[in-house]
Amino acid sequence: MRNPTRRAIDDCLRIAAFTEEPGRITRRFLTPPVHGVHAHLRSRMEELGMSVSVDALGNLRGLFHPPGAIGKRLVLGSHIDTVPNAGAYDGVLGVVLAIEWVALAQDRGLPLAIEVIAFSEEEGVRYGVPFLGSHAIAGTFDPTLLQLADADGIALEEAIRGFGLDPDRIADAAIDDDVIGFLELHIEQGPVLEAANLRLAVVEGIMGQTRMEVRFDGYANHAGTTPMHLRRDALAAAAEWMVEVETMARARDGLVATVGKIAAEPGASNVIPGSVTLSLDVRHLNDRIRKRVAKDLAASAAAIADERGVLVASTTRLDQSSVRMDEGLMALLTQAVEAAGFPAKTMASGAGHDAMAMAARVPTAMLFLRSPGGISHHPAESVREEDVEAALKVGEKFLERLAAQFR
């Protein structure tokens, strides 16, 4: 029989084969390959004696309830949808590890009821809105989203019915009060743990995020006949400001700021750019710092524009608050990491996760596994066997400590 570490990795690779695009891992919310994922995970859950169901938003849910279990249950899980041309482990590893944690609890006869949830949608690829699955579980799903249409014109409500589910019953998916808390296992999706040569980290919170659109307006003119001192070059102003974005972000611990998109007009090699539109993404665990930096960067853009004789306007597109993990569950998870023989590293998550939606409803914690090369959302995404083994050792210690609290 395969060992749990190898089994978890093999399960991820098997699930990767359920894809919309041959040769690439692409699995959007409630597309046909999801049926295959559900069938595989259902068989794994039923092998452990779990009762399995699919709620009205397509979340696969397995409940392990051993004789003599305590009244409340622990919820584990992550998502099974992917970005286009994805890797095999983002989200999926957290689901299969959750099932392996159930196997650990069963093998040790722990009186813990555990629900494993494979969230149907987290990435926001098909309908442009993330966390549909976890919002349904948390009881915060917005029914107006049912009218959203995907790129093929298929409404969300229609997609749900086409999968064999009833959108009128989405409210029934909401979790009840008999829950100890929610814990999500996930690859880090970044380079921090690898740089520190660490296998695991306890997540202290998920960074808040500001997204802005910044537009510099100068004056387009002939590139050969306009002297440098008489130009009102919008792109030169934008470039100077982009350097300021990087400089300001480097000066503050825990801050990341990114200009990820830029469009210059008219976009000809022999024309001075007359207008430039840029995106700005600012993230930090401390919302006060994040908002202050966003304000300072807007002021910096105004000062640069004034000095160069161009105009600037900025619009905030997103102002998302940070989400802190539950201190009690974090402490228990940290103790488990140490008891398993690993350093107690804590870190913030710069990426969003289902844990964000769940934290609004129940105590929530996260455990990160190292991402080799810091690579994610890419076919080269991978995990190391020793890191998966470490997560299983931490799971054993965590479940034992959690069960002991209720004895």
C-alpha positions as CSV (number, residue, x, y, z in Angstrom):
1,M,0.0,0.0,0.0
2,R,1.3,3.4,-0.9
3,N,2.4,5.6,2.0
4,P,0.3,8.7,2.7
5,T,2.8,11.1,1.4
6,R,3.1,9.4,-2.0
7,R,-0.6,8.8,-2.1
8,A,-1.4,12.5,-1.6
9,I,1.0,13.6,-4.4
10,D,-0.3,10.9,-6.7
11,D,-3.9,12.0,-6.0
12,C,-3.0,15.5,-7.1
13,L,-1.4,14.2,-10.3
14,R,-4.5,12.0,-11.0
15,I,-6.8,15.0,-10.5
16,A,-4.7,17.1,-12.8
17,A,-5.8,14.8,-15.7
18,F,-9.4,16.1,-15.3
19,T,-9.0,19.2,-17.5
20,E,-10.9,21.1,-20.1
21,E,-7.7,21.4,-22.3
22,P,-5.7,18.3,-23.2
23,G,-2.1,18.8,-22.3
24,R,-2.9,21.7,-20.0
25,I,-4.5,21.8,-16.6
26,T,-7.5,24.1,-16.9
27,R,-10.5,23.4,-14.8
28,R,-13.0,26.1,-14.3
29,F,-16.0,26.2,-12.0
30,L,-18.6,23.5,-12.7
31,T,-17.2,22.5,-16.1
32,P,-17.4,18.8,-17.1
33,P,-14.0,17.8,-15.7
34,V,-15.2,18.7,-12.3
35,H,-17.5,15.6,-12.3
36,G,-14.3,13.4,-12.6
37,V,-12.7,15.2,-9.7
38,H,-15.8,14.7,-7.6
39,A,-15.9,11.0,-8.4
40,H,-12.3,10.5,-7.5
41,L,-12.5,12.4,-4.2
42,R,-15.8,10.8,-3.3
43,S,-14.2,7.4,-3.6
44,R,-11.4,8.4,-1.4
45,M,-13.8,9.8,1.2
46,E,-16.1,6.8,1.1
47,E,-13.1,4.5,1.7
48,L,-12.7,6.2,5.1
49,G,-16.4,5.8,5.9
50,M,-17.3,9.4,5.3
51,S,-20.7,10.5,4.2
52,V,-20.4,12.5,1.0
53,S,-22.7,15.1,-0.6
54,V,-22.5,18.0,-3.1
55,D,-24.2,21.3,-2.1
56,A,-26.1,23.6,-4.5
57,L,-23.0,25.5,-5.5
58,G,-21.0,22.4,-6.3
59,N,-18.9,22.1,-3.1
60,L,-18.0,18.5,-2.5
61,R,-18.4,17.7,1.2
62,G,-17.4,14.7,3.1
63,L,-18.2,14.2,6.8
64,F,-16.2,11.8,9.1
65,H,-18.1,11.2,12.3
66,P,-16.7,8.4,14.4
67,P,-18.6,6.9,17.3
68,G,-18.2,9.0,20.5
69,A,-17.1,12.1,18.5
70,I,-17.3,15.4,20.3
71,G,-20.3,17.6,19.4
72,K,-18.6,20.1,17.1
73,R,-16.6,19.3,14.0
74,L,-13.4,20.6,12.5
75,V,-13.6,21.7,8.9
76,L,-10.7,21.2,6.5
77,G,-10.4,21.9,2.8
78,S,-9.4,24.0,-0.2
79,H,-10.4,24.5,-3.8
80,I,-10.4,22.3,-6.9
81,D,-10.8,24.9,-9.7
82,T,-7.7,26.2,-11.4
83,V,-6.4,29.1,-13.5
84,P,-5.8,28.4,-17.2
85,N,-2.6,26.3,-17.8
86,A,-2.2,25.7,-14.1
87,G,-0.1,23.5,-11.9
88,A,-1.3,20.4,-10.2
89,Y,-1.1,21.4,-6.5
90,D,-2.7,24.9,-6.0
91,G,-5.9,24.2,-3.9
92,V,-6.0,20.4,-4.8
93,L,-3.2,19.5,-2.4
94,G,-5.1,21.1,0.5
95,V,-8.1,18.9,-0.3
96,V,-6.2,15.6,-0.6
97,L,-4.1,16.4,2.5
98,A,-7.4,17.1,4.4
99,I,-8.5,13.6,3.5
100,E,-5.2,12.2,4.7
101,W,-5.7,14.1,8.0
102,V,-9.0,12.2,8.3
103,A,-7.2,9.0,7.8
104,L,-4.8,10.0,10.6
105,A,-7.6,10.7,13.0
106,Q,-9.3,7.4,12.1
107,D,-6.0,5.4,12.5
108,R,-5.5,6.9,16.0
109,G,-9.1,6.5,17.1
110,L,-9.5,10.3,17.8
111,P,-13.0,11.3,18.8
112,L,-13.1,14.1,16.2
113,A,-15.8,14.8,13.7
114,I,-14.1,16.3,10.6
115,E,-15.8,17.7,7.5
116,V,-13.6,18.0,4.4
117,I,-14.8,20.5,1.7
118,A,-13.5,20.7,-1.8
119,F,-14.6,24.2,-2.7
120,S,-16.0,24.5,-6.2
121,E,-14.7,27.9,-7.0
122,E,-11.9,30.1,-5.7
123,E,-9.9,31.5,-8.7
124,G,-12.6,33.7,-10.2
125,V,-11.7,32.6,-13.7
126,R,-15.1,31.7,-15.2
127,Y,-17.3,34.4,-13.8
128,G,-14.7,37.1,-12.8
129,V,-15.7,36.8,-9.1
130,P,-13.6,34.6,-6.7
131,F,-14.6,32.5,-3.6
132,L,-18.0,31.6,-4.9
133,G,-17.8,28.2,-3.2
134,S,-16.5,29.4,0.2
135,H,-18.9,32.3,0.2
136,A,-21.8,29.8,-0.1
137,I,-20.4,27.8,2.9
138,A,-19.9,30.9,4.9
139,G,-23.4,32.1,4.2
140,T,-22.3,35.2,2.4
141,F,-23.1,34.3,-1.2
142,D,-24.7,37.2,-3.1
143,P,-27.8,35.9,-5.1
144,T,-27.4,38.7,-7.6
145,L,-24.3,36.9,-8.9
146,L,-26.5,34.2,-10.4
147,Q,-27.1,36.5,-13.4
148,L,-23.4,36.8,-14.2
149,A,-22.5,35.3,-17.6
150,D,-19.2,33.6,-18.6
151,A,-17.3,34.2,-21.9
152,D,-19.8,31.8,-23.7
153,G,-22.8,33.7,-22.4
154,I,-23.8,31.0,-19.9
155,A,-25.3,32.5,-16.8
156,L,-24.1,31.3,-13.4
157,E,-27.6,30.1,-12.6
158,E,-27.6,28.1,-15.8
159,A,-24.2,26.6,-15.1
160,I,-25.4,25.4,-11.7
161,R,-28.5,23.8,-13.2
162,G,-26.4,22.3,-16.0
163,F,-24.3,20.5,-13.4
164,G,-27.4,18.9,-11.9
165,L,-27.7,21.3,-9.0
166,D,-30.5,23.6,-7.7
167,P,-29.5,27.2,-7.3
168,D,-32.6,27.9,-5.3
169,R,-31.0,25.8,-2.5
170,I,-27.7,27.7,-2.2
171,A,-28.6,29.1,1.1
172,D,-28.8,25.6,2.5
173,A,-25.0,25.2,1.9
174,A,-24.2,27.6,4.7
175,I,-22.3,26.1,7.6
176,D,-24.0,25.7,10.9
177,D,-22.8,26.6,14.4
178,D,-21.5,23.2,15.3
179,V,-18.0,24.0,14.0
180,I,-14.7,24.2,16.0
181,G,-13.1,26.1,13.1
182,F,-11.7,25.9,9.6
183,L,-8.2,25.0,8.6
184,E,-6.8,25.3,5.1
185,L,-3.6,23.6,3.9
186,H,-2.1,25.3,0.9
187,I,1.2,25.7,-1.0
188,E,2.8,29.1,-0.3
189,Q,2.8,30.1,-4.0
190,G,5.8,32.2,-3.4
191,P,9.6,32.0,-2.6
192,V,9.7,32.9,1.1
193,L,9.9,29.4,2.6
194,E,12.4,28.2,0.1
195,A,14.6,31.2,0.7
196,A,14.5,30.4,4.4
197,N,15.0,26.7,3.8
198,L,11.8,25.9,5.7
199,R,9.2,23.3,4.9
200,L,6.1,24.9,6.5
201,A,4.7,28.1,8.0
202,V,1.7,29.1,10.0
203,V,-0.2,31.9,8.3
204,E,-0.9,34.9,10.5
205,G,-3.1,36.6,8.1
206,I,-4.0,37.4,4.5
207,M,-2.9,40.8,3.2
208,G,-5.3,43.6,2.5
209,Q,-5.2,44.9,-1.0
210,T,-5.6,48.2,-2.8
211,R,-6.0,48.2,-6.6
212,M,-5.9,51.5,-8.4
213,E,-5.9,52.8,-12.0
214,V,-3.6,55.8,-12.6
215,R,-3.6,57.8,-15.8
216,F,-1.1,60.4,-16.9
217,D,-2.2,62.8,-19.7
218,G,0.4,64.8,-21.5
219,Y,0.5,65.8,-25.2
220,A,1.3,63.6,-28.2
221,N,3.6,65.1,-30.7
222,H,6.2,64.3,-33.3
223,A,9.2,62.4,-31.8
224,G,11.7,64.0,-34.3
225,T,10.7,67.6,-34.2
226,T,9.8,68.2,-30.5
227,P,12.9,69.3,-28.4
228,M,13.3,67.4,-25.1
229,H,12.7,70.5,-22.9
230,L,9.4,71.2,-24.7
231,R,7.9,67.8,-24.3
232,R,4.9,66.8,-22.2
233,D,5.7,63.1,-22.3
234,A,3.1,61.0,-20.3
235,L,5.2,57.8,-20.5
236,A,8.3,59.5,-19.1
237,A,6.2,60.7,-16.2
238,A,4.7,57.2,-15.7
239,A,8.2,55.6,-15.8
240,E,9.5,58.0,-13.1
241,W,6.5,57.2,-11.0
242,M,7.0,53.4,-11.5
243,V,10.4,53.7,-10.0
244,E,9.0,55.5,-7.0
245,V,6.5,52.7,-6.5
246,E,9.3,50.2,-6.3
247,T,11.4,52.5,-4.1
248,M,8.6,53.1,-1.6
249,A,7.7,49.4,-1.4
250,R,11.3,48.3,-0.8
251,A,11.5,50.8,2.1
252,R,8.7,49.1,4.1
253,D,8.9,45.6,5.6
254,G,6.0,43.4,4.5
255,L,4.8,45.7,1.8
256,V,4.5,44.7,-1.9
257,A,3.5,47.1,-4.6
258,T,3.2,46.3,-8.3
259,V,2.5,48.0,-11.6
260,G,1.4,45.1,-13.6
261,K,-0.3,46.7,-16.6
262,I,0.6,49.7,-18.7
263,A,-1.0,51.1,-21.9
264,A,0.5,54.0,-23.8
265,E,-1.3,55.9,-26.5
266,P,-1.1,56.5,-29.4
267,G,1.5,53.7,-29.3
268,A,3.7,54.6,-32.2
269,S,7.5,54.5,-32.2
270,N,7.7,58.0,-33.7
271,V,5.1,59.7,-31.5
272,I,5.6,61.1,-28.0
273,P,3.1,59.3,-25.8
274,G,0.2,61.5,-25.0
275,S,-1.5,59.4,-22.4
276,V,-0.6,56.4,-20.3
277,T,-2.8,54.2,-18.1
278,L,-1.3,52.0,-15.4
279,S,-2.5,49.6,-12.8
280,L,-1.3,49.7,-9.2
281,D,-1.6,46.8,-6.7
282,V,-0.5,47.5,-3.1
283,R,-0.7,44.8,-0.4
284,H,0.2,44.7,3.3
285,L,-1.1,42.8,6.4
286,N,-1.6,46.2,8.2
287,D,-4.4,48.0,6.5
288,R,-3.3,51.4,8.0
289,I,0.1,51.0,6.3
290,R,-1.4,49.9,3.1
291,K,-3.8,52.8,2.8
292,R,-1.1,55.3,3.8
293,V,1.2,54.0,1.1
294,A,-1.5,54.1,-1.6
295,K,-2.2,57.7,-0.6
296,D,1.5,58.6,-0.7
297,L,1.9,57.0,-4.1
298,A,-1.1,59.0,-5.4
299,A,0.5,62.1,-4.1
300,S,3.9,61.2,-5.6
301,A,2.2,60.8,-9.0
302,A,0.7,64.2,-8.7
303,A,4.0,65.8,-7.8
304,I,5.8,64.1,-10.8
305,A,3.0,65.2,-13.1
306,D,3.2,68.8,-11.9
307,E,6.9,68.9,-12.4
308,R,6.7,67.5,-15.9
309,G,3.7,69.6,-17.0
310,V,1.3,66.7,-17.4
311,L,-2.0,65.8,-15.7
312,V,-2.7,62.8,-13.6
313,A,-5.8,61.1,-12.2
314,S,-6.1,58.0,-10.0
315,T,-9.1,55.8,-9.3
316,T,-9.4,53.2,-6.6
317,R,-10.8,50.0,-8.0
318,L,-10.5,47.8,-4.9
319,D,-10.0,48.4,-1.2
320,Q,-10.0,45.0,0.4
321,S,-9.2,44.7,4.1
322,S,-6.7,42.2,5.5
323,V,-7.9,39.1,7.2
324,R,-6.3,37.9,10.5
325,M,-6.3,34.2,11.4
326,D,-7.7,33.0,14.7
327,E,-5.2,33.3,17.5
328,G,-6.3,30.2,19.3
329,L,-6.1,27.9,16.2
330,M,-2.8,29.6,15.2
331,A,-1.4,28.8,18.6
332,L,-2.5,25.2,18.4
333,L,-1.1,24.8,14.9
334,T,2.2,26.4,16.0
335,Q,2.5,24.0,18.9
336,A,1.8,21.1,16.4
337,V,4.6,22.3,14.1
338,E,7.0,22.5,16.9
339,A,5.9,19.1,18.3
340,A,6.5,17.6,14.9
341,G,10.1,18.8,15.0
342,F,10.0,21.9,12.7
343,P,10.7,25.6,13.3
344,A,7.7,27.7,14.2
345,K,7.7,30.1,11.3
346,T,4.8,32.5,10.8
347,M,4.1,34.6,7.7
348,A,1.5,36.6,5.9
349,S,-0.1,35.5,2.7
350,G,0.0,37.9,-0.2
351,A,-2.5,35.8,-2.1
352,G,-6.2,35.4,-1.4
353,H,-7.6,32.1,-0.3
354,D,-10.9,30.5,0.7
355,A,-9.8,31.1,4.3
356,M,-10.6,34.8,3.7
357,A,-14.3,34.0,3.2
358,M,-14.4,31.4,6.0
359,A,-12.8,33.7,8.5
360,A,-15.9,35.9,8.4
361,R,-17.9,33.0,9.7
362,V,-15.8,30.7,11.9
363,P,-12.3,30.7,13.6
364,T,-9.9,30.0,10.7
365,A,-6.2,29.1,10.3
366,M,-3.9,28.2,7.5
367,L,-0.7,26.1,7.0
368,F,1.6,26.8,4.1
369,L,3.9,24.3,2.4
370,R,7.0,25.3,0.6
371,S,6.7,26.1,-3.1
372,P,9.9,24.9,-4.9
373,G,11.2,27.8,-7.0
374,G,8.4,30.0,-5.6
375,I,6.4,28.8,-8.7
376,S,2.6,28.7,-8.8
377,H,-0.2,29.2,-11.3
378,H,2.2,27.6,-13.8
379,P,2.7,24.0,-15.1
380,A,6.1,23.9,-13.3
381,E,4.3,24.2,-9.9
382,S,5.6,21.4,-7.7
383,V,5.9,20.1,-4.1
384,R,8.6,18.2,-2.3
385,E,7.8,14.8,-0.7
386,E,9.5,15.8,2.5
387,D,7.2,18.9,2.8
388,V,4.1,16.8,2.3
389,E,5.3,14.4,4.9
390,A,5.9,17.3,7.2
391,A,2.4,18.5,6.8
392,L,1.1,15.0,7.7
393,K,3.2,14.9,10.8
394,V,1.9,18.3,11.8
395,G,-1.6,17.1,11.1
396,E,-1.1,14.2,13.5
397,K,0.1,16.5,16.3
398,F,-2.6,19.1,15.6
399,L,-5.5,16.6,15.7
400,E,-4.2,15.0,18.9
401,R,-4.0,18.3,20.6
402,L,-7.4,19.4,19.4
403,A,-9.0,16.1,20.6
404,A,-7.3,16.5,24.0
405,Q,-9.0,19.9,24.5
406,F,-12.4,18.2,24.5
407,R,-11.6,15.1,26.6
